[in-house]
Amino acid sequence: MKSNTPTFVIELPLCVNDQQNRFLTQAFEFGRTLYNATLGSALGRLQRMRESLPWRQTRSMPKGKERSKRFSDLQKAYSLTENGLRTIANNHRKASGRNDIGAHEAQCVGRTVWRALERYMFLGAGKPRFKSYRQGLNSIEGTDNHEIMFKPDRQSIVWRKQVMKLMIPDTSYFKKALADPIEPTQTKRIKYCRIVRRTLNGKKRWFAQICLEGMPPVRKIYAPKSEVMGIDPGPSGLAYFHPQKAGLIRVALNVDMQEKAIRRLQRKIDRSRRANNPDHFNVDGRAKPSPTSWKISRRMEKLQVKLAEHHRCLAATRKRDHGELANFLLQRAGTIKIEKNSYRSYQRNFGKSTTRTGMGTFVSHLKRSAERANSQVIELNAYELKLSQYDPATDTYRKKALKERWHRWGETDILVQRDVMSAFLACHVTEKGHDRTCLLNEWATAEALLSDSGLCRHELRNDQGTSKEVSRLTSPEVEKPKERVRSLSRTLCAKGDVKPSAA
């Protein structure tokens, strides 16, 4: 059984022959049917429990310990617990008479069903769905290293008498990951193994995930918790402030969405679907609501594979960029303070930017990396602090329009980039909220730091003789050469020093 000790995962590709490929395909298909059978039994038991008289009587009781205890007893009576679904899954395996997977793997399938059912019962999630043949089951794992076994001496995964070679890289990191820190000649304790199926460019690929006990080898040197940083995430990037460094960073910079290519592929797929299924559409072009079987041509299958591969590459690139940015932040601060935002609202209001960056996924990645690095991520209450509205110089709050990207420090001529200002405030937030005395003391050093980075500058107010508006100032980005030349040409033409050219 799995313990609560630290665990890290090493994923390696499997080199399988035709016989092993058929065995894995049959085992995963049997795992899918076992999952559906266990889920069907669980949903039936849940419905019978909710229709029973004891459950209705318990539901009408006032909330308290006695009510919770009676609900718990009812769950155990109907086997709607993790151990109960493990037993149900194993009983289905025995009743089938097949030995494609063992008892340990069947118990893990039952645990997967329990996690889906638990979210449905208690957390308000949607009703769990059965897995179709086309979707399939994508991973099977064991409870220990006795069914799906990793053999370090043979460099193989052994499962049901099938010996599948691992493509192990000859790198120092992999050797350090496997070696026991106390006895380097021995390997770390292998807790369990997992077989994963992925589709790469329309072809099935098999991978093995080896779950080892302990902590992974350190690749990066992370900062201690005494180093504090504040960050302010946005739809396409984030601002960070550390007493020694501050700046603006675009998240997932290497992700190229290629909207035109995706749009063309989607149009091709739609044309092929309409040509193969003319009876499934109304005269106005809309699909008929009745559930029918769709004919899919080989050309359409190839287009769908191409589109899926494109999205898979985008997701892999996005995940890699998230990891690099998380390491960049954790190397500079062990305590990161971040404003708690609604990333679902980001999706509604900034759809394209959020799709490219995946800001909510990045924040989740940052939390996991911080926990693994013995660091911490503190989420701040946005409704109480109002980081984008607070001005420490006057101790007041002022709402800003979304286009107003610069914050004026009090009644002075100092302008600070709005997101960096929020990160500065987040960095120095205390348990009681904003500490105005601390902010005013730290501002002298912060102003010099931000001025060197181009994130803070002096600009006269509108009522002091300048015609520039704060709301029209843009972020501190380098202009393009052509735009700089054109702006200089327009300025000289307005003064009458040169004549306007045809260009």
C-alpha positions as CSV (number, residue, x, y, z in Angstrom):
1,M,0.0,0.0,0.0
2,K,1.1,3.6,-0.6
3,S,2.5,5.5,2.3
4,N,2.5,9.2,3.1
5,T,6.2,9.6,2.6
6,P,7.5,12.1,0.0
7,T,7.3,10.7,-3.6
8,F,8.7,11.8,-6.9
9,V,8.1,10.3,-10.4
10,I,10.5,9.4,-13.2
11,E,8.8,8.9,-16.6
12,L,10.6,6.8,-19.2
13,P,9.4,5.5,-22.6
14,L,8.8,1.8,-23.1
15,C,10.2,-0.1,-26.1
16,V,7.5,-2.8,-26.9
17,N,7.1,-5.3,-29.7
18,D,3.9,-6.3,-31.4
19,Q,3.0,-9.0,-28.9
20,Q,3.5,-6.6,-25.9
21,N,1.6,-3.9,-27.7
22,R,-1.4,-6.2,-28.1
23,F,-1.2,-7.3,-24.5
24,L,-1.2,-3.6,-23.3
25,T,-4.0,-2.7,-25.6
26,Q,-6.2,-5.6,-24.3
27,A,-5.3,-4.8,-20.6
28,F,-6.2,-1.2,-21.0
29,E,-9.5,-2.1,-22.7
30,F,-10.3,-4.5,-19.9
31,G,-9.4,-1.7,-17.4
32,R,-11.9,0.6,-19.2
33,T,-14.7,-1.9,-19.0
34,L,-13.8,-2.6,-15.3
35,Y,-14.0,1.2,-14.6
36,N,-17.4,1.4,-16.3
37,A,-18.7,-1.6,-14.4
38,T,-17.5,-0.2,-11.0
39,L,-18.9,3.3,-11.8
40,G,-22.3,1.8,-12.8
41,S,-22.4,-0.1,-9.5
42,A,-21.4,2.9,-7.5
43,L,-24.0,5.2,-9.1
44,G,-26.7,2.5,-8.6
45,R,-25.8,2.2,-4.9
46,L,-25.8,6.0,-4.5
47,Q,-29.3,6.3,-6.0
48,R,-30.7,3.5,-3.8
49,M,-29.1,5.1,-0.8
50,R,-30.7,8.5,-1.5
51,E,-34.1,6.9,-2.1
52,S,-34.0,5.0,1.1
53,L,-36.1,6.0,4.2
54,P,-33.1,6.3,6.6
55,W,-31.3,8.7,4.3
56,R,-34.3,10.9,3.9
57,Q,-34.8,10.9,7.7
58,T,-31.1,11.8,8.2
59,R,-31.3,14.6,5.7
60,S,-34.1,16.3,7.7
61,M,-32.1,16.3,10.9
62,P,-30.4,19.5,12.1
63,K,-26.7,19.7,11.1
64,G,-24.3,18.3,13.7
65,K,-22.1,15.4,14.6
66,E,-25.0,13.0,15.0
67,R,-26.2,13.8,11.5
68,S,-22.7,13.4,10.0
69,K,-22.2,10.1,11.8
70,R,-25.5,8.7,10.4
71,F,-24.5,9.7,6.9
72,S,-21.2,8.0,7.3
73,D,-22.8,4.8,8.5
74,L,-25.1,4.9,5.5
75,Q,-22.2,5.2,3.2
76,K,-20.4,2.3,4.8
77,A,-23.6,0.2,4.6
78,Y,-23.9,0.8,0.8
79,S,-20.1,0.4,0.3
80,L,-19.8,4.0,-0.9
81,T,-16.3,4.4,0.5
82,E,-12.8,4.0,-1.0
83,N,-12.3,0.5,0.4
84,G,-15.8,-0.5,-0.6
85,L,-15.3,0.5,-4.3
86,R,-11.9,-1.2,-4.2
87,T,-13.7,-4.4,-3.2
88,I,-16.4,-3.9,-5.8
89,A,-13.9,-3.5,-8.6
90,N,-12.0,-6.6,-7.6
91,N,-15.2,-8.6,-7.4
92,H,-16.0,-7.5,-11.0
93,R,-12.6,-8.6,-12.1
94,K,-13.1,-12.0,-10.5
95,A,-16.6,-12.4,-12.0
96,S,-15.2,-11.7,-15.5
97,G,-12.9,-14.6,-15.4
98,R,-10.1,-12.7,-17.2
99,N,-6.6,-12.2,-16.0
100,D,-5.5,-9.3,-18.1
101,I,-4.9,-7.2,-14.9
102,G,-4.4,-8.3,-11.3
103,A,-6.1,-7.5,-8.0
104,H,-3.8,-4.6,-7.2
105,E,-4.6,-2.8,-10.5
106,A,-8.3,-3.5,-10.1
107,Q,-8.2,-1.9,-6.6
108,C,-6.5,1.2,-8.1
109,V,-9.3,1.4,-10.7
110,G,-11.8,1.3,-7.8
111,R,-10.0,4.1,-6.1
112,T,-10.1,6.2,-9.3
113,V,-13.9,5.7,-9.4
114,W,-14.1,6.7,-5.8
115,R,-12.3,10.0,-6.4
116,A,-14.8,10.9,-9.2
117,L,-17.8,9.9,-7.1
118,E,-16.5,11.8,-4.0
119,R,-16.4,15.0,-6.0
120,Y,-19.9,14.4,-7.2
121,M,-21.3,13.6,-3.7
122,F,-19.6,16.3,-1.6
123,L,-18.0,19.0,-3.8
124,G,-20.8,19.7,-6.2
125,A,-19.0,18.4,-9.3
126,G,-20.8,17.0,-12.3
127,K,-22.0,13.4,-12.5
128,P,-19.1,11.0,-13.4
129,R,-19.2,9.8,-17.0
130,F,-18.5,6.4,-18.4
131,K,-15.4,6.1,-20.6
132,S,-16.1,5.3,-24.2
133,Y,-14.1,3.0,-26.4
134,R,-12.8,5.9,-28.4
135,Q,-11.6,7.7,-25.3
136,G,-10.3,4.7,-23.4
137,L,-8.4,4.4,-20.2
138,N,-5.0,6.1,-20.3
139,S,-3.2,4.9,-17.2
140,I,-3.1,1.8,-15.0
141,E,-1.0,1.6,-11.8
142,G,-0.4,-0.9,-9.0
143,T,-0.5,-0.4,-5.2
144,D,3.1,-1.6,-4.7
145,N,6.0,-2.9,-6.7
146,H,4.7,-6.5,-7.0
147,E,2.3,-6.4,-9.9
148,I,3.8,-3.8,-12.3
149,M,7.4,-4.2,-11.3
150,F,10.5,-2.2,-12.1
151,K,13.7,-4.3,-12.3
152,P,16.7,-2.0,-12.2
153,D,19.2,-4.8,-13.0
154,R,17.2,-5.7,-16.1
155,Q,16.2,-2.1,-16.9
156,S,12.7,-3.3,-17.6
157,I,9.1,-3.3,-16.5
158,V,7.7,-6.7,-15.8
159,W,3.9,-7.0,-15.8
160,R,2.0,-10.3,-16.1
161,K,5.1,-12.1,-17.4
162,Q,5.7,-9.5,-20.0
163,V,9.2,-8.0,-19.9
164,M,9.2,-4.5,-21.5
165,K,12.5,-2.7,-22.0
166,L,12.9,0.9,-20.8
167,M,14.7,3.5,-22.8
168,I,16.9,4.7,-19.9
169,P,19.1,7.8,-20.6
170,D,22.7,7.6,-19.5
171,T,22.7,10.8,-17.5
172,S,24.0,11.7,-14.1
173,Y,20.6,13.0,-13.0
174,F,18.9,9.7,-13.6
175,K,21.6,7.9,-11.7
176,K,21.3,10.3,-8.8
177,A,17.5,9.9,-8.8
178,L,17.7,6.1,-8.5
179,A,20.6,5.9,-6.1
180,D,20.0,5.6,-2.4
181,P,21.5,8.6,-0.5
182,I,22.7,6.4,2.3
183,E,23.9,3.4,0.2
184,P,24.8,4.7,-3.3
185,T,25.1,1.1,-4.5
186,Q,21.5,0.4,-3.8
187,T,18.4,2.0,-5.4
188,K,15.7,3.9,-3.6
189,R,12.6,2.2,-2.5
190,I,10.2,1.8,-5.4
191,K,6.7,2.5,-4.1
192,Y,4.7,1.6,-7.2
193,C,4.8,1.8,-11.0
194,R,2.3,3.1,-13.5
195,I,1.8,2.4,-17.3
196,V,0.7,5.4,-19.3
197,R,-0.7,5.5,-22.8
198,R,-0.4,8.7,-24.9
199,T,-1.2,9.5,-28.5
200,L,1.6,11.3,-30.3
201,N,0.9,12.3,-33.9
202,G,-1.9,9.8,-34.2
203,K,0.2,6.8,-32.9
204,K,0.0,5.1,-29.5
205,R,3.1,5.4,-27.3
206,W,3.6,3.7,-24.0
207,F,5.5,5.2,-21.0
208,A,6.3,3.9,-17.5
209,Q,6.2,6.1,-14.5
210,I,8.4,4.9,-11.6
211,C,7.3,6.4,-8.3
212,L,10.3,6.5,-5.9
213,E,10.4,7.3,-2.2
214,G,12.2,10.5,-1.2
215,M,13.0,13.8,-2.8
216,P,14.2,14.3,-6.3
217,P,17.8,15.5,-7.0
218,V,18.2,19.2,-6.7
219,R,18.7,20.9,-10.1
220,K,18.0,24.5,-8.9
221,I,19.1,26.3,-5.8
222,Y,16.0,27.8,-4.3
223,A,15.9,30.9,-2.1
224,P,15.1,30.6,1.6
225,K,11.7,31.6,3.0
226,S,13.2,34.8,4.4
227,E,13.3,36.2,0.8
228,V,9.9,37.7,0.0
229,M,8.5,38.6,-3.4
230,G,5.2,40.0,-4.5
231,I,3.7,39.2,-7.9
232,D,0.7,40.5,-9.7
233,P,-0.6,38.1,-12.4
234,G,-2.5,39.3,-15.4
235,P,-4.1,37.7,-18.5
236,S,-0.9,37.6,-20.6
237,G,1.9,38.3,-18.1
238,L,2.8,39.1,-14.5
239,A,4.7,41.8,-12.6
240,Y,7.1,40.9,-9.8
241,F,8.8,42.9,-7.1
242,H,11.7,41.9,-5.0
243,P,13.8,44.4,-2.9
244,Q,16.7,43.7,-5.3
245,K,14.9,43.1,-8.6
246,A,11.6,43.9,-10.3
247,G,10.1,43.6,-13.8
248,L,7.4,42.5,-16.1
249,I,7.4,39.0,-17.6
250,R,5.3,37.5,-20.3
251,V,4.0,34.0,-19.4
252,A,4.4,31.2,-21.9
253,L,6.4,33.3,-24.3
254,N,7.3,30.4,-26.6
255,V,3.6,29.4,-27.2
256,D,2.6,30.3,-30.8
257,M,-1.2,29.7,-31.1
258,Q,-1.2,29.8,-34.9
259,E,-4.9,30.8,-35.0
260,K,-5.0,30.8,-38.8
261,A,-3.7,27.3,-39.1
262,I,-6.2,26.1,-36.4
263,R,-9.1,27.9,-38.1
264,R,-8.3,26.4,-41.5
265,L,-8.1,22.9,-40.0
266,Q,-11.4,23.4,-38.2
267,R,-13.1,24.6,-41.5
268,K,-11.7,21.5,-43.3
269,I,-13.1,19.2,-40.7
270,D,-16.5,20.9,-40.7
271,R,-16.7,20.7,-44.5
272,S,-15.8,17.0,-44.4
273,R,-18.3,16.3,-41.7
274,R,-21.1,18.0,-43.6
275,A,-20.2,16.2,-46.9
276,N,-20.3,12.8,-45.2
277,N,-23.4,13.5,-43.1
278,P,-25.8,15.6,-45.2
279,D,-28.9,14.2,-43.5
280,H,-27.7,15.4,-40.0
281,F,-28.1,19.1,-40.8
282,N,-31.2,21.3,-41.3
283,V,-31.8,23.5,-44.3
284,D,-30.3,26.6,-42.5
285,G,-27.1,24.7,-41.9
286,R,-27.5,23.9,-38.2
287,A,-27.0,20.4,-36.9
288,K,-30.1,18.4,-35.9
289,P,-30.4,18.0,-32.1
290,S,-31.3,14.3,-32.3
291,P,-28.4,12.0,-31.3
292,T,-27.2,10.1,-34.4
293,S,-24.1,8.2,-35.5
294,W,-21.7,10.3,-37.6
295,K,-19.7,9.0,-40.5
296,I,-16.1,9.9,-40.3
297,S,-13.9,9.6,-43.5
298,R,-10.2,8.8,-43.5
299,R,-9.4,12.3,-44.6
300,M,-11.4,13.7,-41.6
301,E,-9.6,11.4,-39.2
302,K,-6.2,12.6,-40.5
303,L,-7.3,16.2,-40.1
304,Q,-8.5,15.5,-36.5
305,V,-5.2,13.9,-35.7
306,K,-3.3,16.9,-37.1
307,L,-5.4,19.3,-35.0
308,A,-5.0,17.2,-31.8
309,E,-1.2,17.0,-32.4
310,H,-1.1,20.8,-32.7
311,H,-2.9,21.3,-29.4
312,R,-0.7,18.7,-27.7
313,C,2.4,20.5,-28.8
314,L,1.0,23.8,-27.5
315,A,0.2,22.2,-24.2
316,A,3.7,20.7,-23.8
317,T,5.4,24.1,-24.7
318,R,3.1,25.9,-22.2
319,K,4.0,23.4,-19.5
320,R,7.7,23.8,-20.1
321,D,7.5,27.6,-20.0
322,H,5.5,27.4,-16.8
323,G,8.2,25.3,-15.2
324,E,11.0,27.6,-16.2
325,L,9.2,30.7,-14.9
326,A,8.3,29.0,-11.6
327,N,12.0,28.1,-11.1
328,F,13.0,31.7,-12.0
329,L,10.7,33.1,-9.2
330,L,11.6,30.5,-6.6
331,Q,15.3,31.0,-7.1
332,R,14.8,34.6,-6.0
333,A,12.3,34.3,-3.2
334,G,11.2,31.5,-0.9
335,T,8.0,33.3,0.1
336,I,5.8,34.5,-2.8
337,K,2.8,36.7,-2.1
338,I,0.2,36.7,-4.9
339,E,-3.2,38.3,-5.2
340,K,-6.0,35.7,-5.3
341,N,-7.8,36.1,-8.6
342,S,-10.7,34.4,-10.5
343,Y,-9.0,32.8,-13.5
344,R,-12.4,31.7,-14.8
345,S,-13.1,35.4,-15.1
346,Y,-9.9,35.8,-17.1
347,Q,-11.2,33.2,-19.5
348,R,-14.5,35.1,-20.0
349,N,-12.9,38.5,-20.4
350,F,-9.5,37.8,-22.0
351,G,-10.1,34.6,-23.9
352,K,-7.2,34.6,-26.4
353,S,-4.6,35.8,-23.9
354,T,-5.7,33.3,-21.2
355,T,-5.7,30.4,-23.7
356,R,-2.2,31.2,-24.7
357,T,-0.7,31.7,-21.3
358,G,-2.8,29.5,-19.1
359,M,-2.4,31.7,-16.1
360,G,-4.5,29.6,-13.7
361,T,-2.5,26.5,-14.6
362,F,0.7,28.5,-14.0
363,V,-0.4,29.5,-10.5
364,S,-1.2,25.9,-9.7
365,H,2.2,24.8,-11.0
366,L,3.9,27.5,-8.9
367,K,2.2,26.3,-5.8
368,R,3.2,22.7,-6.4
369,S,6.8,23.7,-7.1
370,A,6.9,25.8,-4.0
371,E,5.7,23.0,-1.8
372,R,8.3,20.7,-3.3
373,A,11.1,23.2,-2.8
374,N,10.1,23.9,0.9
375,S,8.9,27.3,-0.1
376,Q,5.4,28.9,0.3
377,V,2.9,30.8,-1.8
378,I,0.6,33.1,0.1
379,E,-2.6,34.2,-1.5
380,L,-3.9,37.7,-0.6
381,N,-7.5,38.8,-0.4
382,A,-8.0,41.1,-3.3
383,Y,-11.3,42.5,-2.0
384,E,-9.8,43.7,1.3
385,L,-6.4,44.9,0.1
386,K,-7.3,46.5,-3.3
387,L,-3.7,46.5,-4.5
388,S,-4.4,48.3,-7.7
389,Q,-6.3,51.1,-6.0
390,Y,-4.2,51.9,-2.9
391,D,-1.9,54.9,-2.7
392,P,0.5,54.8,0.3
393,A,1.5,58.4,-0.2
394,T,-2.0,59.7,0.6
395,D,-3.4,56.6,2.3
396,T,-6.4,56.6,-0.1
397,Y,-8.0,54.3,-2.6
398,R,-8.9,55.3,-6.2
399,K,-10.3,53.1,-8.9
400,K,-8.5,53.1,-12.2
401,A,-9.7,52.2,-15.6
402,L,-8.2,49.2,-17.3
403,K,-6.4,51.3,-19.8
404,E,-4.7,53.4,-17.1
405,R,-1.5,51.5,-16.8
406,W,0.5,53.9,-14.6
407,H,0.0,54.9,-11.0
408,R,0.8,58.4,-9.8
409,W,2.5,58.4,-6.4
410,G,0.4,60.8,-4.3
411,E,0.5,64.4,-5.6
412,T,4.0,64.2,-7.0
413,D,5.2,63.9,-10.5
414,I,6.3,60.2,-10.0
415,L,4.6,57.6,-12.2
416,V,4.9,53.9,-11.4
417,Q,3.9,51.0,-13.7
418,R,0.5,49.9,-12.3
419,D,1.2,46.1,-12.1
420,V,4.6,46.6,-10.6
421,M,3.1,48.9,-8.0
422,S,0.6,46.2,-7.1
423,A,3.5,43.7,-6.7
424,F,5.4,46.2,-4.5
425,L,2.3,46.5,-2.2
426,A,1.9,42.7,-2.2
427,C,5.5,42.2,-1.2
428,H,5.1,44.3,1.9
429,V,1.6,43.2,3.0
430,T,1.3,42.2,6.6
431,E,-1.3,40.1,8.4
432,K,-3.1,43.3,9.3
433,G,-3.1,44.6,5.8
434,H,-1.1,47.5,4.3
435,D,1.6,48.9,6.6
436,R,1.8,52.5,5.4
437,T,4.9,53.3,7.5
438,C,6.8,50.3,6.1
439,L,5.8,51.2,2.6
440,L,6.9,54.8,2.9
441,N,10.3,53.7,4.3
442,E,10.8,51.1,1.6
443,W,9.8,53.4,-1.2
444,A,13.1,55.3,-1.4
445,T,15.0,52.1,-2.3
446,A,12.2,50.8,-4.5
447,E,12.0,54.1,-6.5
448,A,15.7,53.9,-7.4
449,L,15.3,50.2,-8.4
450,L,12.3,50.8,-10.6
451,S,13.8,53.9,-12.2
452,D,16.7,51.9,-13.4
453,S,14.3,49.3,-14.9
454,G,12.2,51.9,-16.7
455,L,9.2,51.1,-14.5
456,C,9.2,54.4,-12.7
457,R,9.6,57.9,-14.2
458,H,8.8,61.5,-13.7
459,E,5.9,63.1,-15.6
460,L,4.2,66.5,-14.9
461,R,0.5,66.4,-14.0
462,N,-2.1,67.7,-16.5
463,D,-2.7,70.7,-14.3
464,Q,1.0,71.7,-14.3
465,G,1.3,72.6,-18.0
466,T,1.6,69.3,-19.8
467,S,-0.9,67.9,-22.3
468,K,-0.1,64.2,-21.7
469,E,-2.6,62.0,-20.0
470,V,-1.7,59.3,-17.6
471,S,-4.2,57.0,-19.1
472,R,-2.5,57.1,-22.5
473,L,0.9,56.1,-21.3
474,T,1.8,52.6,-22.3
475,S,3.9,50.0,-20.6
476,P,7.7,50.4,-20.6
477,E,8.4,48.4,-23.8
478,V,10.9,49.2,-26.5
479,E,9.4,50.7,-29.6
480,K,10.0,49.1,-33.0
481,P,12.5,50.9,-35.2
482,K,9.9,51.7,-37.9
483,E,7.5,53.2,-35.4
484,R,10.4,55.3,-33.8
485,V,11.4,56.7,-37.2
486,R,7.8,57.5,-38.1
487,S,7.1,59.3,-34.8
488,L,10.3,61.3,-35.2
489,S,9.3,62.2,-38.8
490,R,5.9,63.4,-37.7
491,T,7.5,65.5,-35.0
492,L,9.9,67.2,-37.4
493,C,7.1,67.8,-40.0
494,A,4.9,69.4,-37.3
495,K,7.8,71.8,-36.4
496,G,8.3,72.6,-40.2
497,D,12.0,71.5,-40.2
498,V,11.4,68.9,-43.0
499,K,8.8,68.3,-45.6
500,P,6.6,65.2,-45.4
501,S,7.7,62.4,-47.8
502,A,5.5,60.0,-49.7
503,A,6.6,57.2,-47.4
